[in-house]
Amino acid sequence: PARLTGLLFIAVAACLGYDAKGAWRIMRRDASKHPSPNGGYAEATVAGALGIRLGGHNRYFGKDTFREYMGDADHELEPQYIRKATYLMYGVSLAAGVLTALLSLGFYGLWS
């Protein structure tokens, strides 16, 4: 599912006019850097689609941690990227719902 989500992020990035090629490139290059075998696909793909760098120093449960960087810092992080990432998330959610409905209808049609 994480890899499919990454592919959906690329498709939605293309639909929104974001950098789909960059999303593909950064997903392939950086997804495996994430400590979660699944989380990196979404995070790296969003970073590539938006031309931003994610990761670095963070604080989790009161403990300072460092996570590998994902993406290239083509743009400075600004509040607008929160909105753009949210558009990507909503687009992927919608696309996944539509894809699931279509597949369900297809399977239902085959078995009824």
Steps between C-alpha positions, in 0.01 A plus 500: 500500500780749572648461155157537341448813707829635368379439145171673578693799637688519169177485298331764715811720486474491120130592516571793731788629288766409755827330409396141429839409352671636810257304717592177317874574519501589870273206591742259334804671650387579855207280611728236649668759725194519725509289819158359406503268198172660392507863615780601270296448186249771583749738658761477225242529223344812650844655546582432135165626372539828688875549454562517874719314745341319794660326795791612711487582869165435671370444849290190572360427845742747657806349333709670232544283193643531152336350194669483164413778262255429221476714192707792383472848646405665170264729693506644850238350728208740524139468621379459140655153491271385780204591281654332195575182697141504625374522140717201415364306798138575412563415136657167588215421739246576229692304237534200732127510574409517132747225412363280780142559385586418140685185597216396730246550222721305263536209740131511585414489133726202444354298786132577471 
